[in-house]
Amino acid sequence: MFALKPFQETAVSNLKNEFLSLWKLPEQNIPLVFKSPTGSGKTIMLAQFLRDIVSDPRFEGNDVAFVWFSFSEDSYEQSKKKLFEYYGGASELDLIDLNDLSRGKLNKNNVFFINWQKIKGKTKDSRKLRRENEQGLTFDNLINETHEDGRKIVVIIDEEHIGSDTELALEVIDGLIKPKIMLRVSATPKYIPTRADTAGYVEVNRNEVVEAGLIKEKIIFQTEEDFERKGLKKLDQDELLLELAYNRRQEIVKLYKDIKVEVNPLVLIQLPNDDQATKETGGTTKQAIVLEYLKRKGVKETEIAIWLSKEKENLEDIEKNNSPISFLLFKQAAATGWDCPRAGVLVMYREIQNPTFAIQTVGRILRMPFGTHFAHPELNLGYLYTNYKRNEVLAEYAKSKTENRPAINGSYRKKNIKPVKLESVFMTRADYNDLGDSFQETFKKVADKKLDLKNLDLKPKVTNGLIVGVEIDDYDNFTKELFDEGGSHDQEMSRHDLERLYNLLCFKIIAKQTDENRKFAPERSWGKLKTALNIWLINKLGASRIDAYKIIVNDLVSPAGALAPIIGDALLAYRPIREQEVNKKSARAKRIEHIEIPCEALFFTDQYEALEVKKSAVEPFWIERGMF
């Protein structure tokens, strides 16, 4: 597990709040749309959301399982692998897939990953998975048995824009799974709810992702027209694209060496789908042209990977930043859902029979190695070389809702301009405004000094009636359940219900602080407060854990309780201690690099137009359309 970026923390928090609000509603199959740009870490945010929601005291007591749909075999396996690695192999969530059908049902906190094509298709395997068989091991039975257990289901549709609204899709989700909430995740969602809809909506702004360093600032496009203007048209076009990409990679290699960062830049080369037809008619395929070119350049076979449906070579650990693979040939496999942040250069050959520019492929060079920007601006850009025409590229972007528009207009530093070099300090976030482990010691010091045990009821009777009138965020109908199930006001509260209430109260007391110096993030801090309370009281009294729970809960629900002001004072006393800890972390995370102003080259999208100016360090000068 690694630290989330600030915008990711905010998105996860917003997602939880939307989810919890929708959960209280009586409706079923409520859409919750999560719009987040390509490269923003959607899978990691979902991983943290799932971990948080099943352990959130406001949601505790709910019996729920999750079904995660992806739209290819590779993407479902990658999603499952990402969650497993993020959780470090250990989690409250059990990650399972079709290999676990023999379990017969989804248990609490299961996350079941499945390729959407497996159940919506008309192949023999798809029918076998849906229909009755001798073993009874079908997807339908798995879902039905889960419903029989009274367990609610939440559906997660990854890349939902691909095909979640087909007739069969609706039959599976509405007719079979019947989820309480359907979480629809995409950079370009088909459906955006209105205020009148019973639905939730969370959006991540692309600028936040760029500023956090997770994705490249821009993708620089070199189209067919650019080659003509540069006087390069006389060269063979197939090799021209490769030459430009090869040279660009060499420049990037040098820049990484200059700043002593161990990254081997990867060039992606997308072959046209009609390459096989060329082979069958006796022509030279693009694959043969590419391999022959790389061989002449001295590139070793061990530095070239191939990812085709019937040919896979040198793909192991290709995503690692220090992988020896420098060039990857593919058609569709790497076009969507595959993450390799060291990929920064893309060559796309135009389809002959169906010349449609594939925007989603460009997303493969959006991510940044190590999730950070570097002092050399050239390292923060992606580079695309294609023989598609400019109007073919722009036409596809005009249809798309994506914010990652192509940067096709170059502006270059004038030769007589000498750049200024500035020192730039880069800091990695170290503060999440949470309580650390050291809070235990701070709480102990404050409580030892200020809390008189005589002010605590050391033998309370904790009954269901204790919670009447207590203001808590009751997302799982906790209060209602106690009495609906036959419990009376004077009935002793069960240990399970006692701990649920305890968790909610710890969350509430942190969330309700009004003094800025006492405010900490409740989602990250309530557990540390609970631990501090338990350790202090158990050590003071030699009490059992259940007795400590009763004493603490009984006091926290009382308006005149002794613990609440002690907790507030401990939070106040801890603020400077936590700030000192954060400063030490920040010092370790600091790096210094040098930047040039103005840059050698800047690039702008089609939303900018050239403007004649008398004084400018670069030419041409581009300005956003409509400014003048």
C-alpha positions as CSV (number, residue, x, y, z in Angstrom):
1,M,0.0,0.0,0.0
2,F,1.3,3.5,-0.8
3,A,0.1,7.0,0.1
4,L,-2.7,8.5,-2.0
5,K,-2.3,11.9,-3.6
6,P,-4.4,14.7,-2.0
7,F,-7.0,14.8,-4.8
8,Q,-7.3,11.0,-4.5
9,E,-8.0,11.3,-0.7
10,T,-10.7,13.9,-1.5
11,A,-12.2,11.7,-4.2
12,V,-12.3,8.7,-1.9
13,S,-13.9,10.7,0.9
14,N,-16.5,12.2,-1.5
15,L,-17.2,8.7,-2.9
16,K,-17.8,7.4,0.6
17,N,-20.1,10.2,1.5
18,E,-22.2,9.8,-1.7
19,F,-22.3,6.0,-1.2
20,L,-23.4,6.3,2.5
21,S,-26.1,8.8,1.6
22,L,-27.5,6.6,-1.2
23,W,-27.4,3.5,1.0
24,K,-30.0,5.0,3.4
25,L,-32.5,5.4,0.5
26,P,-35.2,2.7,0.0
27,E,-34.5,2.3,-3.8
28,Q,-32.5,-0.4,-5.4
29,N,-30.0,-0.3,-8.3
30,I,-29.1,3.3,-7.5
31,P,-26.4,4.7,-9.9
32,L,-23.3,6.2,-8.4
33,V,-21.1,7.7,-11.2
34,F,-17.4,8.2,-10.6
35,K,-15.8,10.2,-13.4
36,S,-12.1,10.4,-13.2
37,P,-9.5,11.0,-16.0
38,T,-7.3,8.3,-17.5
39,G,-4.2,7.9,-15.4
40,S,-5.7,9.3,-12.3
41,G,-5.5,6.0,-10.4
42,K,-9.1,5.0,-10.6
43,T,-8.4,1.4,-9.5
44,I,-6.3,2.5,-6.5
45,M,-9.0,5.0,-5.4
46,L,-11.6,2.2,-5.7
47,A,-9.4,-0.1,-3.7
48,Q,-9.1,2.5,-0.9
49,F,-12.8,3.2,-1.1
50,L,-13.7,-0.5,-0.6
51,R,-11.3,-0.9,2.2
52,D,-12.6,2.3,3.9
53,I,-16.3,1.5,3.4
54,V,-16.3,-2.0,5.0
55,S,-14.4,-0.7,8.0
56,D,-16.2,2.6,8.4
57,P,-18.0,2.7,11.8
58,R,-21.0,4.4,10.0
59,F,-21.4,1.4,7.8
60,E,-20.5,-1.3,10.3
61,G,-23.2,-4.0,10.6
62,N,-24.1,-4.2,6.9
63,D,-23.8,-7.5,5.1
64,V,-22.6,-6.7,1.6
65,A,-20.6,-8.3,-1.2
66,F,-19.2,-6.6,-4.4
67,V,-19.2,-7.7,-8.0
68,W,-16.5,-6.0,-10.1
69,F,-17.1,-6.1,-13.9
70,S,-14.3,-5.4,-16.3
71,F,-14.6,-5.5,-20.1
72,S,-11.7,-7.9,-21.0
73,E,-9.9,-10.8,-19.5
74,D,-6.7,-8.8,-19.2
75,S,-8.3,-5.8,-17.5
76,Y,-10.2,-7.9,-14.9
77,E,-6.9,-9.7,-14.0
78,Q,-5.0,-6.4,-13.8
79,S,-7.7,-4.9,-11.6
80,K,-7.6,-7.9,-9.2
81,K,-3.8,-7.9,-9.2
82,K,-3.7,-4.1,-8.4
83,L,-6.0,-4.5,-5.4
84,F,-4.0,-7.5,-4.1
85,E,-0.8,-5.5,-4.4
86,Y,-2.3,-2.4,-2.9
87,Y,-3.6,-4.3,0.1
88,G,-0.2,-6.1,0.5
89,G,-1.9,-9.4,0.2
90,A,-3.9,-8.9,3.4
91,S,-7.2,-7.2,3.7
92,E,-10.7,-7.3,5.2
93,L,-11.8,-7.9,1.7
94,D,-11.6,-11.3,0.0
95,L,-10.7,-11.0,-3.7
96,I,-12.1,-13.8,-5.8
97,D,-13.1,-14.7,-9.3
98,L,-14.5,-17.5,-11.5
99,N,-12.0,-20.0,-10.0
100,D,-14.0,-19.6,-6.7
101,L,-17.4,-20.5,-8.1
102,S,-17.3,-23.7,-6.0
103,R,-17.9,-21.6,-2.9
104,G,-21.5,-21.5,-4.0
105,K,-22.2,-17.9,-2.9
106,L,-20.6,-14.6,-2.2
107,N,-19.8,-14.1,1.4
108,K,-19.6,-10.8,3.4
109,N,-16.9,-8.5,2.0
110,N,-16.2,-10.7,-1.0
111,V,-15.1,-8.8,-4.2
112,F,-15.9,-11.0,-7.1
113,F,-14.0,-10.0,-10.3
114,I,-15.4,-11.1,-13.7
115,N,-14.9,-10.3,-17.4
116,W,-18.2,-8.9,-18.6
117,Q,-17.8,-10.7,-21.9
118,K,-17.9,-14.0,-20.0
119,I,-21.6,-13.6,-19.1
120,K,-23.0,-11.4,-21.8
121,G,-21.6,-13.3,-24.8
122,K,-23.2,-16.1,-26.9
123,T,-20.3,-18.4,-26.9
124,K,-20.4,-22.0,-25.6
125,D,-18.3,-20.9,-22.5
126,S,-20.7,-18.0,-21.8
127,R,-23.8,-20.3,-22.0
128,K,-22.1,-22.8,-19.7
129,L,-21.4,-20.2,-17.2
130,R,-25.0,-18.9,-17.1
131,R,-27.0,-22.2,-17.5
132,E,-27.5,-25.1,-15.1
133,N,-24.9,-27.9,-15.2
134,E,-24.3,-31.0,-13.3
135,Q,-22.1,-29.3,-10.7
136,G,-24.5,-26.4,-10.3
137,L,-21.5,-24.0,-10.6
138,T,-23.0,-21.1,-12.5
139,F,-22.8,-17.4,-12.1
140,D,-26.5,-17.2,-11.8
141,N,-26.6,-19.7,-8.9
142,L,-23.8,-17.8,-7.1
143,I,-25.8,-14.6,-7.2
144,N,-29.1,-16.4,-6.3
145,E,-27.5,-18.1,-3.3
146,T,-26.1,-14.8,-2.1
147,H,-29.6,-13.3,-2.2
148,E,-30.9,-16.3,-0.3
149,D,-28.4,-15.4,2.5
150,G,-30.0,-12.0,2.8
151,R,-26.7,-10.4,1.6
152,K,-26.9,-7.1,-0.4
153,I,-24.7,-6.7,-3.5
154,V,-22.9,-3.6,-4.9
155,V,-21.9,-3.7,-8.5
156,I,-18.8,-1.9,-9.8
157,I,-18.6,-1.4,-13.5
158,D,-15.1,-0.5,-14.6
159,E,-14.9,1.5,-17.8
160,E,-18.7,1.6,-17.9
161,H,-18.8,3.5,-21.2
162,I,-17.7,0.4,-23.1
163,G,-21.0,-1.4,-23.0
164,S,-23.0,-1.5,-19.8
165,D,-26.3,-0.4,-21.3
166,T,-26.9,-3.2,-23.7
167,E,-30.1,-5.3,-23.4
168,L,-28.2,-8.3,-22.0
169,A,-26.3,-6.0,-19.6
170,L,-29.6,-4.7,-18.2
171,E,-31.0,-8.2,-17.9
172,V,-28.0,-9.4,-15.9
173,I,-27.8,-6.4,-13.6
174,D,-31.5,-5.5,-13.2
175,G,-32.9,-9.0,-13.5
176,L,-30.3,-11.2,-11.8
177,I,-27.9,-9.2,-9.6
178,K,-30.4,-6.5,-8.4
179,P,-27.7,-4.5,-6.7
180,K,-28.4,-1.9,-4.0
181,I,-25.9,0.5,-5.6
182,M,-24.3,0.4,-9.1
183,L,-20.9,2.2,-9.1
184,R,-20.2,3.3,-12.7
185,V,-16.6,4.2,-13.2
186,S,-15.2,5.9,-16.3
187,A,-13.1,8.8,-17.7
188,T,-16.0,9.4,-20.1
189,P,-19.2,8.1,-18.6
190,K,-22.3,7.6,-20.8
191,Y,-24.6,8.8,-18.0
192,I,-24.3,11.9,-15.9
193,P,-27.1,12.2,-13.4
194,T,-29.1,15.4,-13.0
195,R,-30.3,16.9,-9.7
196,A,-33.7,15.3,-10.3
197,D,-32.2,11.8,-10.5
198,T,-31.9,9.4,-7.5
199,A,-28.2,9.0,-8.1
200,G,-24.8,10.0,-6.9
201,Y,-22.0,11.7,-8.8
202,V,-18.3,12.3,-8.0
203,E,-15.9,13.9,-10.4
204,V,-12.1,14.3,-10.4
205,N,-10.8,17.3,-12.3
206,R,-8.0,16.6,-14.8
207,N,-6.0,19.6,-13.7
208,E,-5.7,18.2,-10.2
209,V,-4.3,14.9,-11.7
210,V,-1.8,16.8,-13.8
211,E,-0.7,19.1,-10.8
212,A,-0.3,16.0,-8.7
213,G,2.2,14.6,-11.2
214,L,0.3,11.4,-12.0
215,I,-0.2,12.1,-15.7
216,K,1.7,14.0,-18.3
217,E,0.9,17.6,-18.9
218,K,0.2,17.1,-22.6
219,I,0.6,14.6,-25.5
220,I,2.5,16.1,-28.4
221,F,1.0,15.0,-31.7
222,Q,3.0,14.8,-35.0
223,T,0.5,14.2,-37.8
224,E,1.0,13.7,-41.5
225,E,0.8,17.4,-42.2
226,D,3.7,18.1,-39.7
227,F,6.0,15.8,-41.7
228,E,5.3,17.7,-44.9
229,R,6.0,21.1,-43.3
230,K,9.3,19.8,-41.9
231,G,10.4,18.7,-45.4
232,L,10.6,15.1,-44.3
233,K,8.0,13.8,-46.8
234,K,10.8,12.6,-49.1
235,L,11.6,9.9,-46.6
236,D,9.7,6.6,-46.5
237,Q,6.8,7.3,-44.2
238,D,6.8,4.0,-42.3
239,E,10.5,4.5,-41.4
240,L,10.0,8.2,-40.8
241,L,7.7,7.5,-37.9
242,L,10.1,5.0,-36.4
243,E,13.1,7.4,-36.9
244,L,11.3,10.2,-35.0
245,A,10.2,7.9,-32.2
246,Y,13.7,6.3,-31.9
247,N,15.4,9.7,-31.8
248,R,12.9,11.0,-29.2
249,R,13.5,8.0,-27.0
250,Q,17.3,8.6,-27.1
251,E,16.7,12.2,-26.0
252,I,14.5,11.0,-23.1
253,V,17.1,8.4,-22.1
254,K,19.7,11.2,-21.8
255,L,17.4,13.4,-19.8
256,Y,16.6,10.7,-17.2
257,K,20.4,10.0,-16.9
258,D,21.0,13.7,-16.3
259,I,18.7,13.7,-13.2
260,K,19.9,10.3,-12.1
261,V,16.5,8.7,-12.4
262,E,16.4,5.0,-13.3
263,V,13.8,4.7,-16.0
264,N,14.1,2.9,-19.3
265,P,11.7,4.7,-21.6
266,L,9.4,2.5,-23.6
267,V,8.2,3.1,-27.2
268,L,4.8,1.6,-28.0
269,I,4.3,0.8,-31.7
270,Q,0.7,0.0,-32.7
271,L,0.5,-2.1,-35.8
272,P,-2.7,-1.7,-38.0
273,N,-5.3,-4.4,-37.6
274,D,-5.2,-5.1,-41.4
275,D,-1.5,-6.0,-41.2
276,Q,-2.5,-9.7,-41.5
277,A,-4.3,-9.0,-44.8
278,T,-1.2,-7.4,-46.1
279,K,0.7,-10.6,-45.3
280,E,-1.9,-12.8,-47.0
281,T,-1.6,-10.8,-50.2
282,G,2.1,-11.1,-50.3
283,G,3.0,-7.6,-49.2
284,T,5.5,-6.6,-46.5
285,T,3.8,-6.2,-43.2
286,K,4.3,-3.3,-40.8
287,Q,5.6,-5.8,-38.2
288,A,8.3,-6.9,-40.6
289,I,9.2,-3.3,-41.4
290,V,9.4,-2.3,-37.8
291,L,11.6,-5.3,-36.8
292,E,13.9,-4.8,-39.7
293,Y,14.3,-1.1,-38.8
294,L,15.1,-1.9,-35.2
295,K,17.6,-4.6,-36.2
296,R,19.4,-2.0,-38.4
297,K,19.5,0.4,-35.4
298,G,21.3,-2.3,-33.3
299,V,18.3,-3.0,-31.0
300,K,18.6,-6.5,-29.6
301,E,15.8,-9.0,-29.7
302,T,15.8,-9.1,-25.9
303,E,14.9,-5.4,-26.0
304,I,11.8,-5.9,-28.1
305,A,8.5,-7.2,-26.8
306,I,5.5,-8.4,-28.9
307,W,2.0,-8.5,-27.6
308,L,-0.4,-10.0,-30.3
309,S,-3.2,-12.4,-30.0
310,K,-1.1,-15.3,-31.3
311,E,2.4,-14.1,-30.5
312,K,3.6,-13.0,-27.1
313,E,7.3,-12.4,-26.4
314,N,9.3,-10.7,-23.6
315,L,6.3,-9.4,-21.7
316,E,7.4,-10.5,-18.2
317,D,7.8,-7.5,-15.9
318,I,7.6,-5.1,-18.8
319,E,5.7,-2.5,-16.6
320,K,8.7,-2.1,-14.3
321,N,10.6,1.2,-14.7
322,N,14.0,-0.6,-15.1
323,S,12.7,-3.3,-17.5
324,P,15.3,-3.9,-20.4
325,I,12.4,-3.8,-23.0
326,S,12.6,-0.6,-25.0
327,F,10.1,-1.3,-27.8
328,L,6.7,-3.0,-27.6
329,L,4.8,-4.0,-30.8
330,F,1.0,-4.5,-30.4
331,K,-2.4,-4.1,-32.1
332,Q,-5.2,-4.0,-29.5
333,A,-3.9,-5.7,-26.3
334,A,-2.3,-2.6,-24.8
335,A,-4.9,-0.2,-26.2
336,T,-7.0,0.0,-23.0
337,G,-6.7,-0.7,-19.4
338,W,-2.9,-1.5,-19.4
339,D,-0.7,0.6,-17.2
340,C,3.0,1.2,-17.9
341,P,4.1,4.7,-16.7
342,R,7.5,4.4,-18.4
343,A,5.8,4.4,-21.8
344,G,6.2,7.9,-23.2
345,V,6.4,7.5,-27.0
346,L,3.7,6.1,-29.2
347,V,3.8,5.2,-32.9
348,M,0.4,4.6,-34.5
349,Y,0.1,3.3,-38.1
350,R,-3.1,4.4,-40.0
351,E,-5.5,1.6,-40.8
352,I,-6.0,1.3,-44.5
353,Q,-9.5,-0.3,-44.5
354,N,-10.9,1.6,-41.5
355,P,-9.0,4.7,-40.8
356,T,-10.5,5.7,-37.4
357,F,-8.1,7.2,-34.9
358,A,-8.3,5.3,-31.6
359,I,-8.2,7.9,-28.8
360,Q,-8.1,5.3,-26.0
361,T,-4.7,4.1,-27.2
362,V,-3.2,7.5,-26.5
363,G,-4.0,6.9,-22.8
364,R,-1.2,4.3,-22.6
365,I,1.4,7.1,-22.7
366,L,-0.4,9.5,-20.2
367,R,1.0,8.1,-16.9
368,M,4.2,9.4,-15.2
369,P,6.9,7.1,-13.8
370,F,6.9,7.3,-9.9
371,G,3.7,9.4,-10.1
372,T,5.6,12.7,-10.2
373,H,6.7,15.4,-12.7
374,F,10.4,16.1,-13.3
375,A,12.4,19.3,-13.7
376,H,13.0,18.7,-17.4
377,P,9.7,19.7,-19.1
378,E,10.3,17.2,-21.9
379,L,9.9,14.3,-19.5
380,N,6.5,15.5,-18.5
381,L,5.1,15.2,-22.1
382,G,4.0,12.2,-24.1
383,Y,4.9,11.9,-27.8
384,L,2.8,10.5,-30.6
385,Y,4.0,10.0,-34.2
386,T,1.3,8.9,-36.6
387,N,0.4,9.0,-40.3
388,Y,-3.2,9.8,-39.5
389,K,-4.3,13.1,-40.9
390,R,-4.9,16.0,-38.6
391,N,-8.6,16.2,-39.4
392,E,-9.0,12.5,-38.6
393,V,-7.4,13.0,-35.2
394,L,-9.5,16.1,-34.3
395,A,-12.7,14.5,-35.6
396,E,-12.4,11.7,-33.1
397,Y,-11.6,14.1,-30.3
398,A,-14.6,16.2,-31.2
399,K,-16.9,13.1,-30.7
400,S,-15.2,12.2,-27.4
401,K,-15.9,13.7,-24.0
402,T,-12.3,13.3,-22.9
403,E,-10.4,16.4,-21.6
404,N,-7.1,15.0,-22.9
405,R,-7.1,16.9,-26.1
406,P,-4.1,16.7,-28.5
407,A,-1.4,19.3,-28.3
408,I,-0.8,19.9,-32.0
409,N,0.4,23.5,-32.2
410,G,4.1,24.0,-31.4
411,S,5.7,27.2,-30.1
412,Y,9.6,27.3,-30.0
413,R,12.1,29.5,-28.1
414,K,13.8,32.0,-30.4
415,K,17.4,31.3,-31.1
416,N,18.6,34.6,-29.7
417,I,16.9,34.1,-26.3
418,K,19.1,32.8,-23.6
419,P,17.1,30.8,-21.0
420,V,17.2,31.5,-17.2
421,K,18.0,28.5,-15.0
422,L,16.1,28.3,-11.8
423,E,16.3,25.9,-8.8
424,S,13.0,24.1,-8.2
425,V,12.1,22.3,-5.0
426,F,9.8,19.3,-5.2
427,M,8.0,18.0,-2.1
428,T,6.1,14.8,-1.7
429,R,3.0,15.0,0.5
430,A,3.6,13.8,4.1
431,D,0.5,15.2,5.9
432,Y,-2.9,13.6,5.9
433,N,-4.1,15.5,9.0
434,D,-4.5,12.2,10.8
435,L,-3.6,11.0,14.3
436,G,-0.4,8.9,14.4
437,D,0.6,6.1,16.7
438,S,2.3,8.6,19.0
439,F,-1.1,10.0,19.9
440,Q,-1.4,7.2,22.5
441,E,1.4,8.8,24.5
442,T,-0.1,12.3,24.3
443,F,-3.5,11.0,25.4
444,K,-1.9,9.2,28.3
445,K,-0.1,12.3,29.5
446,V,-3.2,14.5,29.3
447,A,-5.5,11.9,30.9
448,D,-3.1,11.2,33.7
449,K,-2.9,14.9,34.5
450,K,-6.5,15.9,34.1
451,L,-8.9,12.9,34.4
452,D,-10.1,11.9,37.8
453,L,-11.4,8.3,37.6
454,K,-14.0,9.2,40.3
455,N,-15.7,11.2,37.5
456,L,-16.3,7.9,35.5
457,D,-19.0,5.4,36.3
458,L,-16.9,2.3,36.6
459,K,-19.8,-0.2,36.7
460,P,-22.4,1.1,34.2
461,K,-25.3,-0.8,32.9
462,V,-25.2,-0.3,29.2
463,T,-28.6,-0.9,27.7
464,N,-30.2,-0.3,24.4
465,G,-32.0,2.8,25.8
466,L,-28.6,4.4,26.2
467,I,-28.5,5.5,22.6
468,V,-31.9,7.2,22.5
469,G,-31.4,10.8,21.7
470,V,-27.7,10.3,20.8
471,E,-26.9,12.1,17.5
472,I,-24.9,9.8,15.3
473,D,-24.7,9.3,11.6
474,D,-26.9,6.3,11.4
475,Y,-26.2,4.9,8.0
476,D,-27.0,1.3,8.7
477,N,-30.2,2.0,10.7
478,F,-28.4,0.9,13.8
479,T,-30.9,2.5,16.2
480,K,-33.9,1.2,14.4
481,E,-32.5,-2.3,14.2
482,L,-32.1,-2.6,17.9
483,F,-35.8,-2.1,18.6
484,D,-37.2,-3.7,15.4
485,E,-35.5,-6.9,16.4
486,G,-37.4,-7.1,19.7
487,G,-34.9,-5.3,21.9
488,S,-36.3,-3.2,24.7
489,H,-34.9,0.0,26.1
490,D,-33.7,-1.7,29.3
491,Q,-32.2,-4.7,27.6
492,E,-28.4,-5.1,28.0
493,M,-26.6,-4.2,24.8
494,S,-24.8,-7.0,23.0
495,R,-21.0,-6.8,22.7
496,H,-21.3,-6.5,18.9
497,D,-23.8,-3.6,19.2
498,L,-21.7,-2.0,22.0
499,E,-18.6,-2.0,19.8
500,R,-20.5,-0.6,16.8
501,L,-21.7,2.3,19.0
502,Y,-18.2,2.8,20.4
503,N,-16.8,3.1,16.9
504,L,-19.4,5.6,15.8
505,L,-18.8,7.7,18.9
506,C,-15.1,7.8,18.3
507,F,-15.7,8.9,14.7
508,K,-18.3,11.5,15.8
509,I,-16.2,13.1,18.5
510,I,-13.3,13.8,16.1
511,A,-15.6,14.9,13.3
512,K,-17.5,17.4,15.6
513,Q,-14.4,19.3,16.7
514,T,-14.7,23.1,15.9
515,D,-11.3,24.4,17.0
516,E,-9.0,24.3,14.0
517,N,-6.1,23.0,16.1
518,R,-8.2,20.1,17.4
519,K,-9.5,19.1,13.9
520,F,-8.2,15.8,12.4
521,A,-9.5,13.6,9.6
522,P,-12.1,11.3,11.3
523,E,-11.8,8.6,8.6
524,R,-8.1,8.2,9.3
525,S,-8.1,9.0,13.1
526,W,-11.1,7.4,14.9
527,G,-9.2,4.0,15.2
528,K,-6.2,5.7,16.8
529,L,-8.5,7.5,19.3
530,K,-10.2,4.2,20.2
531,T,-6.8,2.5,20.7
532,A,-5.6,5.3,23.0
533,L,-8.8,5.1,25.1
534,N,-8.6,1.3,25.4
535,I,-4.9,1.2,26.4
536,W,-5.2,4.0,28.9
537,L,-8.3,2.7,30.7
538,I,-7.3,-1.0,30.6
539,N,-3.9,-0.2,32.1
540,K,-5.4,2.2,34.7
541,L,-8.1,-0.2,36.0
542,G,-6.8,-3.6,35.0
543,A,-10.2,-4.0,33.4
544,S,-11.2,-6.4,30.6
545,R,-11.7,-5.0,27.1
546,I,-15.6,-5.4,27.3
547,D,-15.7,-3.6,30.7
548,A,-13.5,-0.8,29.3
549,Y,-15.9,-0.5,26.3
550,K,-18.9,-0.1,28.7
551,I,-17.2,2.6,30.8
552,I,-16.1,4.6,27.7
553,V,-19.4,4.3,25.8
554,N,-21.5,5.2,28.9
555,D,-19.4,8.3,29.4
556,L,-19.2,9.4,25.8
557,V,-23.0,9.4,25.3
558,S,-23.5,11.6,28.3
559,P,-23.6,15.4,27.7
560,A,-21.7,15.9,30.9
561,G,-19.2,13.1,30.3
562,A,-15.7,13.4,31.6
563,L,-13.9,11.9,28.6
564,A,-15.0,14.3,25.8
565,P,-13.1,17.4,27.2
566,I,-10.0,15.2,27.9
567,I,-10.1,14.0,24.3
568,G,-10.4,17.6,23.0
569,D,-7.4,18.7,25.1
570,A,-5.3,15.7,24.0
571,L,-6.1,16.5,20.3
572,L,-5.0,20.1,21.0
573,A,-1.8,19.0,22.7
574,Y,-1.0,16.6,19.9
575,R,-1.2,19.2,17.1
576,P,2.4,20.5,17.5
577,I,3.7,17.0,17.9
578,R,2.1,15.8,14.7
579,E,3.3,18.9,12.8
580,Q,6.9,18.1,13.9
581,E,6.5,14.5,12.7
582,V,5.2,15.7,9.4
583,N,8.0,18.2,8.9
584,K,10.6,15.4,9.4
585,K,8.8,13.3,6.8
586,S,8.7,16.2,4.4
587,A,12.4,16.8,4.8
588,R,13.1,13.2,3.7
589,A,10.7,13.6,0.7
590,K,12.3,16.8,-0.7
591,R,14.3,16.9,-3.9
592,I,15.9,19.8,-5.8
593,E,16.1,20.1,-9.6
594,H,16.8,22.9,-12.1
595,I,14.4,24.2,-14.8
596,E,14.9,26.5,-17.8
597,I,12.6,29.5,-18.5
598,P,11.4,29.8,-21.2
599,C,11.3,26.2,-22.2
600,E,12.8,25.2,-25.5
601,A,9.3,24.2,-26.8
602,L,5.7,24.5,-25.7
603,F,2.7,22.8,-27.3
604,F,-1.0,23.8,-27.4
605,T,-4.3,22.2,-28.3
606,D,-6.7,23.2,-31.1
607,Q,-8.4,25.4,-28.6
608,Y,-5.6,27.9,-29.1
609,E,-5.0,30.2,-32.1
610,A,-1.8,32.1,-33.3
611,L,-1.6,35.8,-32.4
612,E,0.8,38.3,-34.0
613,V,2.8,39.9,-31.2
614,K,5.8,42.2,-31.2
615,K,7.5,41.0,-28.1
616,S,7.7,37.3,-27.3
617,A,10.5,34.9,-26.3
618,V,8.8,32.1,-28.4
619,E,7.3,31.9,-31.8
620,P,4.6,31.5,-32.9
621,F,2.6,32.9,-30.0
622,W,-0.5,30.9,-29.1
623,I,-3.5,32.2,-27.1
624,E,-6.8,30.6,-26.1
625,R,-9.5,31.2,-28.6
626,G,-12.0,33.9,-27.7
627,M,-9.5,35.9,-25.5
628,F,-9.3,38.6,-28.1
